[in-house]
Amino acid sequence: MADLKTVASYYDAMSARITAGMLNDNGIPAAVFGDNSSYVCLNYVKPVEVRVNAEDYDAAMQLLAQSETETPEEAGTPEELE
């Protein structure tokens, strides 16, 4: 089994899925773990984690850091992204 490392944790599954999708779109295989473990009605919320293979960890962290500092203008217009 592959050695997986957590690159991000969220308290909502949608944010985790968006992050995993962004990583996958950039060639870094990523998966969401624990998206069915949030029991809001019980006032207990376990973080939803995004994990990557250990060998992709540094590249994933760099990409996530870059995406956090990038402004919408730097990301390009919708036409440029197509």
Buried (B, 14 or more C-beta within 10 A) or exposed (E): EEEBBEBBBBEBBEBBBBBBEBBEEEEBBBBBBBBEEBEEEEEEEEBBBBBBBEEBBEBBBEBBEEEEEEEEEEEEEEEEEE
